[in-house]
Amino acid sequence: MILKSAINKKIKKNSKLKFFLVTYFFSTISVFAVLVILFFTSYTVKLKTLKALDYLSKAGRVEYIYIFNIAYKAIKSNFYKVERIDLDIKFDDIITLENEREVALKNGSLGFKKNLSKVPIVVKYKDKEIKARLRLKGDRKIHYEKKKDSSYNVYLPKGKTILGVNNFSIQKPGVRNYIHEWIFTELVGDLGLIKQKYEFFDLYINGSGSGLYALEEKMGKEILERNGKVNGPIFTTNKNYKKTQLKKTYVYEVYDDKFWAKDENLYLVKTARKKLTEFFKGNIPIKGTFDIEKFAAFFAIMDATYTTHSFFNNLKLYYNPVSELFEPIPRNGHRQLPNYHKFSINYYDKIFLDSIYKAESSLELGGTLQINENRKWWINKFFTHKNGEINYDFYKLYLKYLTKISSEEYLNSFFDSRKKEIKRINSLIYSDYFFYSTPRGYTWGLYYFKKDDLFHRANVIRNRLDTANKNINAIIDDDKNLIISVAYQHYDIRKNLIRLDDLVVNSINCIKKESSENLENTGEIILEKKIINKTVDIFLQKKIKLNQLKFDKLNCSSVNILDYKFKKTYIVQIDKLNSL
């Protein structure tokens, strides 16, 4: 009995211990789980997680998930045709180029292009062998840092062409963000602007392969002829001038200057130069100087493809002798923004109009800064008058092309017609070099083309163009101003992204004050419809002076507002509660 009692006590003691240990274990696990949940749902951890995901989503880092797709498409490149161009350069001339490269790396730039050596070469393409000249090129280090990947300008003799071009530059595709430059160029041609030739080929120098290169046509009469244009002078848009005590003297570069310096051609060049100079001085507006229809299309292309780098110093201006207007020759788009990703914290969702009155701030946008003071100067010239009001002639053309290029129907048609070529080019790129390209060099991230990114950008633009659901308010203030305000559904006030509307205050509906007396005596009401015809400002409340309407003798009840986008008229009642 004593032994049995001792055993029972021991069992009870063990049971209590076991219960305690089990309880302690599960309690510890529960507390630990709660702490882990609290930790990972805390604001600090959420913020760190968002920053980490934002970092991974940029500069091609997240594109490693496509590495097997890239490998597969790189293998497919063996089944695609690619042109081959050979350059034969003598040993002594290679030494000359290498010496200039070393100097450039030491000084941080190639310096003035006129001081660079143009060495003799032989260009071989199919059955052609053409004696030509070549020099190093590029403002950025990425152009000349490595011998094998260097960029060059090639100058063929007059009347000689390769791929239909006379003079051209060649560079690695990554220098201009791979296929994005080609897409930019295709859109330029698709919207009826002067399109330069931009082709991909394999480069061999003295028989040694340098891999895939991009050929970019330089300015000359060939580009004009191919685009069905009459020969005219092509100007650079760099506003270089020497300051004197008395005035600014504007100095321009005109392509094929020897041809245009001839007596029979000089008058046209001087006419164009004078017009451009008067514009820079602020003496004449863009209308009558520039072809605003073509520039509106150009602005829309840049907004749809993030290619503001082409605006404005990288642009070339063609003076059309027929229209007597300057037309853009868009080039060097060089998209600098990363692909859209849902983890991006500061995805760039702005357009040109957001920078009319204020250049973008690097503090606000960081690496996505696009509109500096220089570009803002040009934007203001096109979008505003001297008094700061919107230039609605240009604005409406801009809306037309922005609406077209952002539509799904247009983009589907554009990409469907180029599907095979896009696959071919990307396969060639993946088989050559596909690290992510930044404005200054390459990172360890990967380039991977997704057309969905441009469709997302188009959707951002369409949201800015969506003005169907709106409320319009009209009041008359104490100073006898008619004030029109517009509010839109689902407007994100934090981002303050202006909706792109097209409204005009057509008229105001009133009755004469003596009509009340007439109504008592004769039953007659004398109606007054006063024409105003003022555009509603998309940025500010529209104030319209009513003094000229002899407002003291009128009782005004409503305003007629025309909506040109939807081709309808709104009759907006004047808010008498908030009016004088």
Buried (B, 14 or more C-beta within 10 A) or exposed (E): EEEEEEEEEEEEEEEEEEEEEEEEEEEEEEEEEEEEEEEEEEEEEEEEEEEEBBEBBBBBBBBEEBEEEBEEBBEBBEEBEBBEBBBBBEEEBBEBBEEBBEEBEEEEEBEEEEEBEBBEBEBBBEEEEBEBBBBBBBEBBBBBBEEEBBBBBBBBEEEBBBEEBBBBBBBBBBBBBBBBBBBBBBBBBBBEBBBBBBBBBBBBBEEEEBBBBBBBBBBBBBBBEBBEBEBBBBBBBEBEBEEEEEEEEBEBEBBBEEBBEEEEBEEBBEBBBEBBBEBBEEEBBBEEBBBBBBBBBBBBBBBBBBBBBBBBBBBBBBBBBEEBBBBBBBBBBBBBBBBBBEBBEEBBBBBBBBBBEEBBEEEEBEBBBBBEEEBBEBBBBBBBBEEEEBBBBBBBBBBBBBBBBBBEEBBEEBBEEBEEBBBBBBBBBBBBBBBBBBEEBBBEBBBBBEBEBBBBBBEBBBBBBBBEEBEBBBBBEEEBBBBBBBEBEEBEEEEEBBBBBBBBBBBBBBBBEEBEEBEEEEEEEEEBEBEBEBBBBBEEEBBBEBEEBEBEEBBBEBBBBBBEBEEEEBEBEBEEEEBE
